[in-house]
Amino acid sequence: MRFDKTLATWTLLVTLTPLLAGCFGAAAVGMGATALMLADRRPSEVYVADEAIELRVVARINEKYGDRVHVNATSFNHSLLLTGEAPDAGIKADIDKIAATVPNVKSVANELQIAGPSSLGSRSNDSFITSKVKGRFVDASKFAANNVKVVTEAGAVYLMGLVTRQESNDAVEIARTTGGVLKVIRVMEVISDEEARRLDNQASQGQGAPVRSSTVK
């Protein structure tokens, strides 16, 4: 029943929120986040773990490098994507090591560019591109838009998620033809149509289960 998963989700949040708050000062969780978890193909505990990974990675990097770097950490199903800028190759490699030591991280895709921190204008443009891509996902209605996470850095769009081969191809085509997008990089886990239906059915019934899939970039 959906109630069972809702209860389990809130139990996880109640358990983890004090931990996150203790580590990072605050962890704000609302009904919107719960609704997203209930509709996600990931089990609730994985969804929450991904959020914790992102917070921990950014906190550890900021603690060591502060404003010398600009790093975005995005985790999906324990696979971590790093985007942004680092001043040199040595720091980029060190950030990779820092991220890999965070609990529950199973892989790191280090897409940091060797450059100074991007400008506010560039970051605002990236946010605008992300919103356009997400909006076109909804308008196209070829797959559930929440199944694909969109990250944009310097006009490059990274796509993450648990998707079928067709969903992956559709997402790439939509993103590729969106104004302002310079290139599209797949960081998605491709699953079978049968597995996708099973996960979607579990989400609709308010159930969660471990996910087994292969990564295709």
Secondary structure, DSSP 8 states (H G I E B T S, - for coil): -HHHHHHHHHHHHHHHHHHHHHHHS-----HHHHHHHHHSSS-HHHHHHHHHHHHHHHHHHHHHHGGG-EEEEEEETTEEEEEEEESSHHHHHHHHHHHHTSTT--EEEE--EESS---HHHHHHHHHHHHHHHHHHHHHTSS-GGGEEEEEETTEEEEEEEE-HHHHHHHHHHHHTSTT--EEEEEEEE--HHHHHHHHHHHHHT-------EEE-
